[in-house]
Amino acid sequence: MVLGGERGAQPFAHLGTPLEGLYRAILVVFLRAKDRFVVHLRPEDVAAELGRGADEALVAALEKLVEWGNLRADADTGRVTSVEDFHRKRFLFQLTPQGHAAEQAIALYEEVVGQRGALQSVALADIAERLAALEKLAAQPDPDPAQAHLLLLALAERFTSLADNAQAFMASLRRAIDFSDGDVEGFITYKERLIDYINRFISDLANSGARIAGLLVRLEELGHERLLLLAARREAADAVPDGADAAAGLARAEREAFEAWRNRWRGLSGWFVSTSGHSSQSRLLRQSAVGAIKQLIDAVGLLNERRSGRSDRSADFRALARWFAEAPDDASAHRIWRAAFGLNPARHLTVTGATLDAWRDAEPDSTTPWAEAPPLRISPQLRKTGAYERRGRQAKIRSRAEEKRHLRELADREAAETAEARARLCTDGPVPLSALDVLDPKVFRLFLALLGDALSARAPGETEVRTITADGSFEVRLSPVPDGGEIRVRTEDGVLSGPEHLIEITDLMGTS
């Protein structure tokens, strides 16, 4: 009696199941038994290896693996001593080819994913030595095919190991650079050792890389493809005959092997030899390693700053930005803003009623010079005694609703005037300065600011200039007009004179 078969096999079905750990442990037991040349295992043998009893859960797991095709079950009649034993289900379990292949694939996947990689200075020396031996061989009129093949195989093996490990190391280095909140002293010591390790490899790569690049160039001058062809012929000699024409099959196998060796050689040459417009992989690796050292040093510097108690303002602002982004509503965001910046209205300073009346009548705006604004009169009682309020019961806080409404009206009016000035300044393509309508004082002041930004951005020797204002709201293009003469613009603030220019003003805020 045999259970399990090749049809419908699902050797990866145990992955992701609730009992994945038990299934994997059972299959590892069968893999180890296979390494010891043990073919069959009984449930009690598996239980002994796992250090548990041969209970119903283990037997059910074995039967499930048989159902998926990982194991094969054969009737166990070797220890039958009675009719009852004969009728009782007793099986010998064996790892199937599908199950064995699946476990090998899983092991390879875990090895590749968990590989940290390394920077192999020894591999660089080995590659150089093998290339030197190939150079001597290429100089011979009749090179030995076996020696050439073995040297190329060893060279390919060491180069593949070097490239794969370097790639894995640089990929895992990002995790090593990330700041850790664990043992600070151990963290800094590890970073220092890692920096020394990368420095040593960079030095070895610079020295050995130059030697390897020179050997590759000399080998190509001596005819490296002759050695590759010898290795390809030696490999093709062991090819299995395919088809009626054995000679054609041999020639095809030789061509395929030769193309494979040429591809490996191109990869090796591209790793160490730079060409016009393309840097070698070794140079790019050195640049990445140097960049990694800088990041490691920055990480250690940041850690030292945190240990010394210095404020990390950028981290504070990032945390504050995250709080704003996670705020459930606008009211919560406003509360965070008030708590973070504390820009609350001051109530400890009180002005007199005459001051409020004077400000309300004058209606000053943001453009009013401070010398022309109404004075801010404060009771002399504050200067004499240090306290404005009289002795006794504290006065009630005065409602500022009317003043706030007045300020909002002023702000709205100023915003409308500014928007109107912006709209009047925007041009539909380049226009002469003399054609601009800038007689209004507000428009003229905004125009002067834009003209100043454009002129200050002009480099020596340039004629046309294009710039964006500091607030990012306008783009200004300015170019002189040959033989345009001088313009004069009369405004309430004075007369603006200068050479004629073409100007183009674009509102980047989209309000025009």
C-alpha positions as a Python dict, from the first residue, in 0.01 Angstrom:
ca = {
    (1, 'M'): (0, 0, 0),
    (2, 'V'): (140, 340, -103),
    (3, 'L'): (-3, 685, -23),
    (4, 'G'): (98, 1005, -200),
    (5, 'G'): (201, 1060, -558),
    (6, 'E'): (332, 1309, -811),
    (7, 'R'): (-5, 1414, -950),
    (8, 'G'): (-158, 1714, -777),
    (9, 'A'): (148, 1766, -558),
    (10, 'Q'): (151, 2094, -365),
    (11, 'P'): (485, 2089, -185),
    (12, 'F'): (459, 2457, -81),
    (13, 'A'): (105, 2434, 56),
    (14, 'H'): (229, 2406, 417),
    (15, 'L'): (371, 2760, 405),
    (16, 'G'): (147, 3018, 563),
    (17, 'T'): (-68, 2765, 749),
    (18, 'P'): (-120, 2787, 1126),
    (19, 'L'): (99, 2476, 1173),
    (20, 'E'): (376, 2596, 942),
    (21, 'G'): (635, 2566, 1220),
    (22, 'L'): (551, 2200, 1286),
    (23, 'Y'): (550, 2112, 915),
    (24, 'R'): (886, 2280, 859),
    (25, 'A'): (1038, 2105, 1161),
    (26, 'I'): (917, 1765, 1036),
    (27, 'L'): (1060, 1823, 688),
    (28, 'V'): (1394, 1932, 835),
    (29, 'V'): (1406, 1598, 1021),
    (30, 'F'): (1359, 1413, 692),
    (31, 'L'): (1627, 1627, 524),
    (32, 'R'): (1877, 1543, 797),
    (33, 'A'): (1784, 1176, 772),
    (34, 'K'): (1846, 1188, 397),
    (35, 'D'): (2191, 1334, 462),
    (36, 'R'): (2257, 1028, 686),
    (37, 'F'): (2136, 803, 401),
    (38, 'V'): (1827, 702, 604),
    (39, 'V'): (1538, 640, 367),
    (40, 'H'): (1231, 573, 583),
    (41, 'L'): (1122, 713, 918),
    (42, 'R'): (844, 601, 1149),
    (43, 'P'): (633, 854, 1343),
    (44, 'E'): (817, 763, 1665),
    (45, 'D'): (1151, 831, 1491),
    (46, 'V'): (1030, 1178, 1390),
    (47, 'A'): (896, 1240, 1741),
    (48, 'A'): (1232, 1145, 1893),
    (49, 'E'): (1414, 1387, 1666),
    (50, 'L'): (1168, 1663, 1757),
    (51, 'G'): (1185, 1582, 2130),
    (52, 'R'): (812, 1519, 2163),
    (53, 'G'): (572, 1226, 2176),
    (54, 'A'): (426, 1051, 1871),
    (55, 'D'): (80, 1193, 1939),
    (56, 'E'): (-217, 1230, 1708),
    (57, 'A'): (-116, 1585, 1610),
    (58, 'L'): (218, 1464, 1476),
    (59, 'V'): (58, 1175, 1287),
    (60, 'A'): (-202, 1411, 1139),
    (61, 'A'): (76, 1647, 1028),
    (62, 'L'): (262, 1360, 860),
    (63, 'E'): (-53, 1254, 678),
    (64, 'K'): (-116, 1612, 564),
    (65, 'L'): (236, 1633, 422),
    (66, 'V'): (167, 1308, 238),
    (67, 'E'): (-150, 1461, 96),
    (68, 'W'): (44, 1766, -30),
    (69, 'G'): (312, 1549, -187),
    (70, 'N'): (602, 1640, 43),
    (71, 'L'): (616, 1287, 189),
    (72, 'R'): (540, 937, 70),
    (73, 'A'): (384, 679, 302),
    (74, 'D'): (448, 304, 265),
    (75, 'A'): (278, 35, 468),
    (76, 'D'): (492, -69, 765),
    (77, 'T'): (468, -450, 801),
    (78, 'G'): (809, -508, 948),
    (79, 'R'): (695, -526, 1309),
    (80, 'V'): (354, -689, 1277),
    (81, 'T'): (312, -951, 1550),
    (82, 'S'): (-65, -994, 1557),
    (83, 'V'): (-379, -957, 1347),
    (84, 'E'): (-462, -637, 1534),
    (85, 'D'): (-125, -486, 1440),
    (86, 'F'): (-185, -583, 1080),
    (87, 'H'): (-518, -403, 1062),
    (88, 'R'): (-389, -96, 1249),
    (89, 'K'): (-259, 182, 1017),
    (90, 'R'): (118, 179, 1037),
    (91, 'F'): (331, 365, 782),
    (92, 'L'): (692, 434, 694),
    (93, 'F'): (738, 790, 568),
    (94, 'Q'): (986, 897, 306),
    (95, 'L'): (1074, 1241, 156),
    (96, 'T'): (953, 1269, -204),
    (97, 'P'): (1155, 1436, -483),
    (98, 'Q'): (900, 1717, -490),
    (99, 'G'): (929, 1767, -116),
    (100, 'H'): (1307, 1759, -130),
    (101, 'A'): (1315, 2017, -411),
    (102, 'A'): (1072, 2243, -224),
    (103, 'E'): (1284, 2235, 93),
    (104, 'Q'): (1597, 2314, -107),
    (105, 'A'): (1419, 2609, -270),
    (106, 'I'): (1299, 2741, 66),
    (107, 'A'): (1647, 2704, 217),
    (108, 'L'): (1802, 2889, -77),
    (109, 'Y'): (1542, 3168, -50),
    (110, 'E'): (1608, 3213, 323),
    (111, 'E'): (1983, 3214, 263),
    (112, 'V'): (1963, 3481, -6),
    (113, 'V'): (1720, 3700, 188),
    (114, 'G'): (1920, 3674, 508),
    (115, 'Q'): (2256, 3727, 339),
    (116, 'R'): (2431, 4039, 468),
    (117, 'G'): (2713, 4022, 216),
    (118, 'A'): (3074, 4124, 259),
    (119, 'L'): (3340, 4333, 92),
    (120, 'Q'): (3594, 4069, -8),
    (121, 'S'): (3945, 4208, -34),
    (122, 'V'): (4080, 3851, -61),
    (123, 'A'): (3866, 3790, -369),
    (124, 'L'): (4028, 4091, -537),
    (125, 'A'): (4374, 3941, -485),
    (126, 'D'): (4254, 3600, -612),
    (127, 'I'): (4106, 3755, -926),
    (128, 'A'): (4430, 3940, -997),
    (129, 'E'): (4637, 3623, -951),
    (130, 'R'): (4417, 3421, -1188),
    (131, 'L'): (4423, 3696, -1449),
    (132, 'A'): (4803, 3706, -1425),
    (133, 'A'): (4813, 3329, -1483),
    (134, 'L'): (4579, 3367, -1782),
    (135, 'E'): (4806, 3640, -1922),
    (136, 'K'): (5102, 3402, -1914),
    (137, 'L'): (4889, 3132, -2074),
    (138, 'A'): (4762, 3366, -2349),
    (139, 'A'): (5122, 3453, -2440),
    (140, 'Q'): (5193, 3087, -2528),
    (141, 'P'): (5147, 2981, -2891),
    (142, 'D'): (4954, 2667, -2794),
    (143, 'P'): (4781, 2714, -2454),
    (144, 'D'): (4671, 2409, -2256),
    (145, 'P'): (4286, 2386, -2284),
    (146, 'A'): (4246, 2219, -1943),
    (147, 'Q'): (4456, 2481, -1766),
    (148, 'A'): (4272, 2766, -1942),
    (149, 'H'): (3933, 2614, -1855),
    (150, 'L'): (4019, 2564, -1488),
    (151, 'L'): (4159, 2915, -1453),
    (152, 'L'): (3848, 3066, -1615),
    (153, 'L'): (3619, 2859, -1392),
    (154, 'A'): (3806, 2973, -1081),
    (155, 'L'): (3801, 3332, -1207),
    (156, 'A'): (3426, 3322, -1273),
    (157, 'E'): (3359, 3169, -929),
    (158, 'R'): (3561, 3432, -741),
    (159, 'F'): (3420, 3721, -945),
    (160, 'T'): (3060, 3603, -897),
    (161, 'S'): (3119, 3576, -522),
    (162, 'L'): (3276, 3923, -510),
    (163, 'A'): (2997, 4090, -708),
    (164, 'D'): (2711, 3917, -526),
    (165, 'N'): (2855, 3982, -181),
    (166, 'A'): (2931, 4346, -258),
    (167, 'Q'): (2576, 4399, -383),
    (168, 'A'): (2428, 4230, -76),
    (169, 'F'): (2655, 4431, 156),
    (170, 'M'): (2563, 4768, 6),
    (171, 'A'): (2194, 4674, 17),
    (172, 'S'): (2216, 4582, 386),
    (173, 'L'): (2431, 4884, 474),
    (174, 'R'): (2121, 5107, 475),
    (175, 'R'): (1990, 4915, 777),
    (176, 'A'): (2326, 4955, 951),
    (177, 'I'): (2325, 5331, 893),
    (178, 'D'): (1979, 5378, 1045),
    (179, 'F'): (1992, 5520, 1393),
    (180, 'S'): (1929, 5274, 1674),
    (181, 'D'): (1799, 5360, 2020),
    (182, 'G'): (1973, 5061, 2177),
    (183, 'D'): (2309, 5055, 2354),
    (184, 'V'): (2467, 5389, 2267),
    (185, 'E'): (2826, 5290, 2337),
    (186, 'G'): (2789, 4966, 2143),
    (187, 'F'): (2625, 5155, 1860),
    (188, 'I'): (2914, 5401, 1827),
    (189, 'T'): (3175, 5125, 1854),
    (190, 'Y'): (3002, 4925, 1582),
    (191, 'K'): (2987, 5230, 1353),
    (192, 'E'): (3359, 5293, 1403),
    (193, 'R'): (3447, 4933, 1319),
    (194, 'L'): (3224, 4944, 1013),
    (195, 'I'): (3388, 5265, 890),
    (196, 'D'): (3735, 5109, 932),
    (197, 'Y'): (3616, 4800, 746),
    (198, 'I'): (3483, 5003, 450),
    (199, 'N'): (3797, 5218, 445),
    (200, 'R'): (4021, 4912, 418),
    (201, 'F'): (3814, 4772, 131),
    (202, 'I'): (3817, 5107, -55),
    (203, 'S'): (4196, 5112, -31),
    (204, 'D'): (4225, 4751, -149),
    (205, 'L'): (3976, 4812, -429),
    (206, 'A'): (4169, 5115, -553),
    (207, 'N'): (4500, 4926, -558),
    (208, 'S'): (4381, 4586, -679),
    (209, 'G'): (4122, 4736, -915),
    (210, 'A'): (4388, 4926, -1107),
    (211, 'R'): (4599, 4610, -1138),
    (212, 'I'): (4301, 4402, -1249),
    (213, 'A'): (4199, 4662, -1508),
    (214, 'G'): (4552, 4659, -1652),
    (215, 'L'): (4556, 4277, -1669),
    (216, 'L'): (4218, 4273, -1847),
    (217, 'V'): (4337, 4525, -2107),
    (218, 'R'): (4657, 4328, -2173),
    (219, 'L'): (4464, 3999, -2198),
    (220, 'E'): (4228, 4146, -2455),
    (221, 'E'): (4530, 4268, -2654),
    (222, 'L'): (4675, 3913, -2646),
    (223, 'G'): (4346, 3765, -2768),
    (224, 'H'): (4142, 3656, -2468),
    (225, 'E'): (3868, 3505, -2687),
    (226, 'R'): (4114, 3231, -2787),
    (227, 'L'): (4115, 3116, -2422),
    (228, 'L'): (3739, 3146, -2401),
    (229, 'L'): (3703, 2928, -2710),
    (230, 'L'): (3929, 2661, -2557),
    (231, 'A'): (3711, 2654, -2244),
    (232, 'A'): (3393, 2641, -2454),
    (233, 'R'): (3521, 2347, -2658),
    (234, 'R'): (3616, 2160, -2343),
    (235, 'E'): (3269, 2212, -2197),
    (236, 'A'): (3096, 2120, -2524),
    (237, 'A'): (3282, 1789, -2535),
    (238, 'D'): (3063, 1665, -2248),
    (239, 'A'): (2736, 1778, -2412),
    (240, 'V'): (2469, 1511, -2452),
    (241, 'P'): (2408, 1428, -2824),
    (242, 'D'): (2087, 1591, -2944),
    (243, 'G'): (1937, 1495, -3279),
    (244, 'A'): (2062, 1284, -3564),
    (245, 'D'): (2349, 1515, -3661),
    (246, 'A'): (2603, 1480, -3379),
    (247, 'A'): (2847, 1727, -3537),
    (248, 'A'): (2583, 1998, -3564),
    (249, 'G'): (2480, 1939, -3202),
    (250, 'L'): (2841, 1963, -3088),
    (251, 'A'): (2892, 2286, -3283),
    (252, 'R'): (2574, 2433, -3133),
    (253, 'A'): (2682, 2341, -2780),
    (254, 'E'): (3024, 2496, -2846),
    (255, 'R'): (2866, 2820, -2971),
    (256, 'E'): (2637, 2842, -2669),
    (257, 'A'): (2925, 2781, -2427),
    (258, 'F'): (3141, 3037, -2606),
    (259, 'E'): (2866, 3302, -2589),
    (260, 'A'): (2822, 3230, -2219),
    (261, 'W'): (3197, 3282, -2158),
    (262, 'R'): (3199, 3601, -2363),
    (263, 'N'): (2908, 3734, -2157),
    (264, 'R'): (3094, 3655, -1832),
    (265, 'W'): (3404, 3829, -1965),
    (266, 'R'): (3204, 4142, -2057),
    (267, 'G'): (3068, 4151, -1704),
    (268, 'L'): (3417, 4114, -1555),
    (269, 'S'): (3559, 4384, -1784),
    (270, 'G'): (3270, 4621, -1713),
    (271, 'W'): (3325, 4575, -1342),
    (272, 'F'): (3683, 4698, -1346),
    (273, 'V'): (3745, 4887, -1674),
    (274, 'S'): (3583, 5225, -1735),
    (275, 'T'): (3489, 5330, -2087),
    (276, 'S'): (3397, 5664, -2238),
    (277, 'G'): (3069, 5767, -2085),
    (278, 'H'): (3043, 5464, -1855),
    (279, 'S'): (3213, 5432, -1519),
    (280, 'S'): (3318, 5087, -1404),
    (281, 'Q'): (3118, 4912, -1136),
    (282, 'S'): (3420, 4914, -905),
    (283, 'R'): (3436, 5294, -930),
    (284, 'L'): (3063, 5321, -859),
    (285, 'L'): (3110, 5086, -564),
    (286, 'R'): (3389, 5307, -428),
    (287, 'Q'): (3166, 5612, -461),
    (288, 'S'): (2880, 5434, -281),
    (289, 'A'): (3117, 5321, -5),
    (290, 'V'): (3252, 5674, 42),
    (291, 'G'): (2894, 5804, 58),
    (292, 'A'): (2812, 5537, 315),
    (293, 'I'): (3106, 5648, 529),
    (294, 'K'): (2977, 6005, 524),
    (295, 'Q'): (2630, 5887, 626),
    (296, 'L'): (2778, 5679, 907),
    (297, 'I'): (2978, 5976, 1033),
    (298, 'D'): (2666, 6195, 1019),
    (299, 'A'): (2472, 5931, 1214),
    (300, 'V'): (2740, 5919, 1485),
    (301, 'G'): (2751, 6300, 1494),
    (302, 'L'): (2375, 6314, 1536),
    (303, 'L'): (2394, 6061, 1816),
    (304, 'N'): (2665, 6261, 1993),
    (305, 'E'): (2455, 6574, 1963),
    (306, 'R'): (2161, 6398, 2122),
    (307, 'R'): (2381, 6262, 2398),
    (308, 'S'): (2518, 6611, 2470),
    (309, 'G'): (2164, 6742, 2516),
    (310, 'R'): (2162, 6973, 2216),
    (311, 'S'): (1819, 7046, 2077),
    (312, 'D'): (1741, 6877, 1747),
    (313, 'R'): (1513, 7142, 1603),
    (314, 'S'): (1456, 6960, 1274),
    (315, 'A'): (1333, 6651, 1457),
    (316, 'D'): (1105, 6868, 1673),
    (317, 'F'): (951, 7033, 1369),
    (318, 'R'): (904, 6696, 1197),
    (319, 'A'): (725, 6566, 1506),
    (320, 'L'): (510, 6881, 1515),
    (321, 'A'): (426, 6842, 1145),
    (322, 'R'): (322, 6483, 1211),
    (323, 'W'): (92, 6601, 1492),
    (324, 'F'): (-68, 6854, 1259),
    (325, 'A'): (-116, 6588, 990),
    (326, 'E'): (-274, 6349, 1241),
    (327, 'A'): (-506, 6611, 1393),
    (328, 'P'): (-868, 6486, 1366),
    (329, 'D'): (-1015, 6830, 1288),
    (330, 'D'): (-930, 7199, 1248),
    (331, 'A'): (-1008, 7277, 1610),
    (332, 'S'): (-748, 7026, 1726),
    (333, 'A'): (-494, 7172, 1484),
    (334, 'H'): (-558, 7521, 1625),
    (335, 'R'): (-508, 7391, 1980),
    (336, 'I'): (-176, 7233, 1876),
    (337, 'W'): (-71, 7562, 1716),
    (338, 'R'): (-151, 7763, 2028),
    (339, 'A'): (31, 7514, 2253),
    (340, 'A'): (337, 7499, 2026),
    (341, 'F'): (388, 7866, 1949),
    (342, 'G'): (204, 8042, 2232),
    (343, 'L'): (117, 8346, 2019),
    (344, 'N'): (-176, 8453, 2237),
    (345, 'P'): (-293, 8814, 2264),
    (346, 'A'): (-128, 9005, 2550),
    (347, 'R'): (-365, 9130, 2819),
    (348, 'H'): (-117, 9272, 3065),
    (349, 'L'): (-82, 9598, 2869),
    (350, 'T'): (-387, 9825, 2854),
    (351, 'V'): (-417, 10145, 2651),
    (352, 'T'): (-642, 10437, 2721),
    (353, 'G'): (-974, 10502, 2555),
    (354, 'A'): (-834, 10816, 2387),
    (355, 'T'): (-572, 10600, 2213),
    (356, 'L'): (-835, 10362, 2079),
    (357, 'D'): (-1042, 10656, 1950),
    (358, 'A'): (-739, 10810, 1779),
    (359, 'W'): (-649, 10481, 1604),
    (360, 'R'): (-1010, 10430, 1496),
    (361, 'D'): (-1029, 10779, 1345),
    (362, 'A'): (-688, 10764, 1172),
    (363, 'E'): (-742, 10414, 1031),
    (364, 'P'): (-370, 10340, 980),
    (365, 'D'): (-272, 10043, 764),
    (366, 'S'): (43, 9838, 719),
    (367, 'T'): (199, 10102, 493),
    (368, 'T'): (161, 10389, 743),
    (369, 'P'): (503, 10501, 879),
    (370, 'W'): (528, 10457, 1253),
    (371, 'A'): (621, 10821, 1298),
    (372, 'E'): (292, 10928, 1138),
    (373, 'A'): (73, 10678, 1322),
    (374, 'P'): (-121, 10786, 1632),
    (375, 'P'): (84, 10743, 1949),
    (376, 'L'): (18, 10456, 2185),
    (377, 'R'): (-60, 10624, 2519),
    (378, 'I'): (-19, 10419, 2836),
    (379, 'S'): (-129, 10529, 3181),
    (380, 'P'): (159, 10681, 3383),
    (381, 'Q'): (40, 10477, 3677),
    (382, 'L'): (216, 10176, 3521),
    (383, 'R'): (550, 10359, 3518),
    (384, 'K'): (516, 10491, 3873),
    (385, 'T'): (404, 10178, 4058),
    (386, 'G'): (469, 9896, 3812),
    (387, 'A'): (99, 9810, 3817),
    (388, 'Y'): (-173, 9975, 3620),
    (389, 'E'): (-475, 9838, 3797),
    (390, 'R'): (-590, 10007, 4113),
    (391, 'R'): (-584, 9829, 4446),
    (392, 'G'): (-877, 9612, 4524),
    (393, 'R'): (-1083, 9385, 4312),
    (394, 'Q'): (-944, 9292, 3972),
    (395, 'A'): (-1115, 9457, 3681),
    (396, 'K'): (-1299, 9239, 3434),
    (397, 'I'): (-1131, 9153, 3110),
    (398, 'R'): (-1254, 9388, 2846),
    (399, 'S'): (-1416, 9241, 2537),
    (400, 'R'): (-1211, 9315, 2225),
    (401, 'A'): (-1472, 9190, 1979),
    (402, 'E'): (-1523, 9537, 1827),
    (403, 'E'): (-1149, 9599, 1788),
    (404, 'K'): (-1100, 9253, 1632),
    (405, 'R'): (-1381, 9318, 1387),
    (406, 'H'): (-1219, 9647, 1291),
    (407, 'L'): (-883, 9476, 1238),
    (408, 'R'): (-1046, 9210, 1022),
    (409, 'E'): (-1203, 9480, 808),
    (410, 'L'): (-864, 9649, 767),
    (411, 'A'): (-701, 9320, 674),
    (412, 'D'): (-972, 9236, 422),
    (413, 'R'): (-945, 9581, 265),
    (414, 'E'): (-567, 9555, 240),
    (415, 'A'): (-594, 9208, 87),
    (416, 'A'): (-840, 9335, -173),
    (417, 'E'): (-614, 9629, -257),
    (418, 'T'): (-314, 9400, -287),
    (419, 'A'): (-506, 9160, -515),
    (420, 'E'): (-611, 9453, -733),
    (421, 'A'): (-252, 9573, -754),
    (422, 'R'): (-133, 9226, -848),
    (423, 'A'): (-395, 9199, -1121),
    (424, 'R'): (-304, 9540, -1266),
    (425, 'L'): (67, 9455, -1276),
    (426, 'C'): (38, 9123, -1459),
    (427, 'T'): (118, 9151, -1830),
    (428, 'D'): (8, 8951, -2129),
    (429, 'G'): (356, 8894, -2269),
    (430, 'P'): (651, 9139, -2274),
    (431, 'V'): (556, 9510, -2260),
    (432, 'P'): (769, 9827, -2231),
    (433, 'L'): (818, 9972, -1884),
    (434, 'S'): (675, 10301, -2004),
    (435, 'A'): (346, 10129, -2096),
    (436, 'L'): (278, 9997, -1745),
    (437, 'D'): (1, 10158, -1542),
    (438, 'V'): (179, 10212, -1208),
    (439, 'L'): (48, 10554, -1106),
    (440, 'D'): (-148, 10417, -811),
    (441, 'P'): (80, 10430, -502),
    (442, 'K'): (12, 10071, -396),
    (443, 'V'): (68, 9939, -749),
    (444, 'F'): (384, 10148, -780),
    (445, 'R'): (534, 10015, -456),
    (446, 'L'): (466, 9655, -563),
    (447, 'F'): (614, 9733, -905),
    (448, 'L'): (931, 9873, -746),
    (449, 'A'): (972, 9557, -539),
    (450, 'L'): (939, 9336, -850),
    (451, 'L'): (1176, 9555, -1050),
    (452, 'G'): (1430, 9543, -768),
    (453, 'D'): (1414, 9161, -752),
    (454, 'A'): (1474, 9136, -1127),
    (455, 'L'): (1765, 9383, -1132),
    (456, 'S'): (1936, 9222, -833),
    (457, 'A'): (1913, 8880, -1000),
    (458, 'R'): (2092, 8999, -1315),
    (459, 'A'): (2448, 8863, -1330),
    (460, 'P'): (2734, 9070, -1478),
    (461, 'G'): (2735, 9047, -1858),
    (462, 'E'): (2373, 8931, -1882),
    (463, 'T'): (2110, 9125, -2072),
    (464, 'E'): (1791, 8927, -2020),
    (465, 'V'): (1705, 8810, -1669),
    (466, 'R'): (1434, 8578, -1543),
    (467, 'T'): (1364, 8544, -1173),
    (468, 'I'): (1097, 8448, -923),
    (469, 'T'): (1027, 8668, -624),
    (470, 'A'): (1128, 8557, -278),
    (471, 'D'): (771, 8470, -180),
    (472, 'G'): (725, 8267, -498),
    (473, 'S'): (421, 8466, -609),
    (474, 'F'): (557, 8638, -924),
    (475, 'E'): (783, 8552, -1214),
    (476, 'V'): (956, 8850, -1373),
    (477, 'R'): (1138, 8863, -1707),
    (478, 'L'): (1335, 9179, -1787),
    (479, 'S'): (1543, 9266, -2093),
    (480, 'P'): (1677, 9604, -2217),
    (481, 'V'): (1546, 9769, -2534),
    (482, 'P'): (1833, 9870, -2766),
    (483, 'D'): (1816, 10243, -2841),
    (484, 'G'): (1501, 10262, -2631),
    (485, 'G'): (1598, 10589, -2468),
    (486, 'E'): (1512, 10691, -2113),
    (487, 'I'): (1171, 10674, -1953),
    (488, 'R'): (1029, 10890, -1674),
    (489, 'V'): (732, 10782, -1462),
    (490, 'R'): (585, 11047, -1232),
    (491, 'T'): (403, 10923, -921),
    (492, 'E'): (295, 11063, -587),
    (493, 'D'): (617, 10929, -433),
    (494, 'G'): (846, 11087, -695),
    (495, 'V'): (980, 11036, -1045),
    (496, 'L'): (1121, 10702, -1164),
    (497, 'S'): (1369, 10738, -1450),
    (498, 'G'): (1589, 10486, -1629),
    (499, 'P'): (1657, 10309, -1957),
    (500, 'E'): (1367, 10150, -2139),
    (501, 'H'): (1319, 9776, -2083),
    (502, 'L'): (1077, 9505, -2182),
    (503, 'I'): (915, 9345, -1881),
    (504, 'E'): (686, 9043, -1843),
    (505, 'I'): (516, 8981, -1508),
    (506, 'T'): (335, 8654, -1441),
    (507, 'D'): (127, 8589, -1130),
    (508, 'L'): (223, 8239, -1012),
    (509, 'M'): (-49, 8237, -747),
    (510, 'G'): (-320, 8218, -1012),
    (511, 'T'): (-509, 8523, -886),
    (512, 'S'): (-478, 8724, -1205),
}
